[in-house]
């Protein structure tokens, strides 16, 4: 490895160190979460994105595909195959809205609704794995959401939320 340029300002060098990047802190934390969630979700036969869809449907069944995509920040090109796999697994049904055929409604099947009970322990398992008080984790979540919203607000219009 080469030494930093001695003529460069010290903060310029530090600003470009991986350990200084908030984006990498969030990215690597997401990977750590995935390592915790994977064995939990394997028990249900789900991927993490599929779990996120089910979380939204457990909150409110019968949402439109557009609504799911907006809440998950996913475009239809990503969401459609995900929903097709959930449908093939017998966990959701996709159907055109009776009042507006342009809309696709996503509904839980009995099997999809039943998975909710099996997922009930997951939040507590995540809290335990994080080793932080729930209150601190919720405050951190709120800070991350505020950061996400600020970044979306300043992103170029063609790079905004899906």
NORDA-V216838 format. One record per residue. N is the residue number from 1. RES is the residue in one small letter. PHI is phi as a letter, one per 40 degrees, with the letter a starting at -180 (* if undefined). OMEGA is omega in radians with two decimals (none if undefined). Layout:
N_RES_PHI_OMEGA, N_RES_PHI_OMEGA
This chain:
1_x_*_3.12, 2_x_c_3.10, 3_x_c_3.08, 4_x_c_3.10, 5_x_c_-3.08, 6_x_c_3.11, 7_x_c_-3.13, 8_x_c_3.08, 9_x_d_-3.09, 10_x_d_-3.10, 11_x_c_3.11, 12_x_c_3.12, 13_x_c_-3.14, 14_x_c_-3.13, 15_x_c_-3.10, 16_x_b_3.05, 17_x_c_-3.13, 18_x_d_-3.11, 19_x_c_3.12, 20_x_c_-3.00, 21_x_c_3.08, 22_x_c_3.13, 23_x_c_3.12, 24_x_c_3.10, 25_x_c_3.13, 26_x_c_3.14, 27_x_d_-3.11, 28_x_c_3.05, 29_x_c_3.09, 30_x_c_3.09, 31_x_c_3.12, 32_x_c_3.07, 33_x_c_-3.13, 34_x_c_3.11, 35_x_c_3.10, 36_x_c_-3.09, 37_x_c_-3.01, 38_x_d_-3.14, 39_x_c_3.09, 40_x_c_-3.09, 41_x_c_3.06, 42_x_d_3.11, 43_x_c_3.14, 44_x_c_-3.10, 45_x_g_-3.08, 46_x_b_2.91, 47_x_c_3.14, 48_x_c_3.10, 49_x_c_3.09, 50_x_c_3.09, 51_x_c_3.13, 52_x_c_3.09, 53_x_c_-3.13, 54_x_c_3.07, 55_x_d_3.14, 56_x_c_3.14, 57_x_c_3.06, 58_x_c_3.06, 59_x_c_-3.08, 60_x_a_-3.11, 61_x_c_3.05, 62_x_g_3.13, 63_x_c_3.06, 64_x_c_3.08, 65_x_c_3.14, 66_x_c_3.13, 67_x_c_3.11, 68_x_c_3.14, 69_x_c_3.12, 70_x_c_-3.10, 71_x_c_-3.12, 72_x_c_-3.10, 73_x_f_3.12, 74_x_b_3.07, 75_x_c_-3.05, 76_x_c_3.11, 77_x_c_3.08, 78_x_c_-3.05, 79_x_c_-3.08, 80_x_d_3.14, 81_x_c_3.10, 82_x_c_3.13, 83_x_c_3.10, 84_x_c_3.11, 85_x_c_3.08, 86_x_c_3.11, 87_x_c_3.12, 88_x_c_3.10, 89_x_c_3.11, 90_x_g_-3.08, 91_x_b_3.10, 92_x_b_3.01, 93_x_b_3.03, 94_x_b_3.13, 95_x_a_3.07, 96_x_c_3.11, 97_x_c_-3.10, 98_x_c_-3.08, 99_x_c_-3.13, 100_x_a_-3.05, 101_x_c_3.09, 102_x_c_-3.09, 103_x_c_3.06, 104_x_b_3.11, 105_x_c_3.13, 106_x_b_-3.11, 107_x_b_3.08, 108_x_c_2.92, 109_x_c_3.07, 110_x_d_-3.14, 111_x_c_3.12, 112_x_c_3.11, 113_x_c_-3.10, 114_x_c_3.13, 115_x_c_-3.12, 116_x_d_-3.12, 117_x_c_3.14, 118_x_c_-3.13, 119_x_c_-3.08, 120_x_d_-3.13, 121_x_c_-3.02, 122_x_d_-3.12, 123_x_d_3.13, 124_x_c_3.11, 125_x_c_3.11, 126_x_c_3.10, 127_x_d_3.12, 128_x_c_-3.13, 129_x_c_-3.12, 130_x_c_3.10, 131_x_g_3.14, 132_x_b_3.07, 133_x_c_-3.14, 134_x_d_-3.11, 135_x_c_3.14, 136_x_c_3.11, 137_x_c_3.13, 138_x_c_3.08, 139_x_c_3.11, 140_x_c_3.08, 141_x_d_-3.14, 142_x_c_3.10, 143_x_c_3.13, 144_x_c_3.10, 145_x_c_3.10, 146_x_c_3.08, 147_x_c_3.11, 148_x_d_-3.12, 149_x_c_3.09, 150_x_c_3.14, 151_x_c_3.09, 152_x_c_-3.10, 153_x_c_-3.10, 154_x_c_3.13, 155_x_c_3.07, 156_x_d_-3.09, 157_x_d_-3.11, 158_x_c_3.11, 159_x_b_-3.10, 160_x_c_-3.13, 161_x_c_3.12, 162_x_c_none
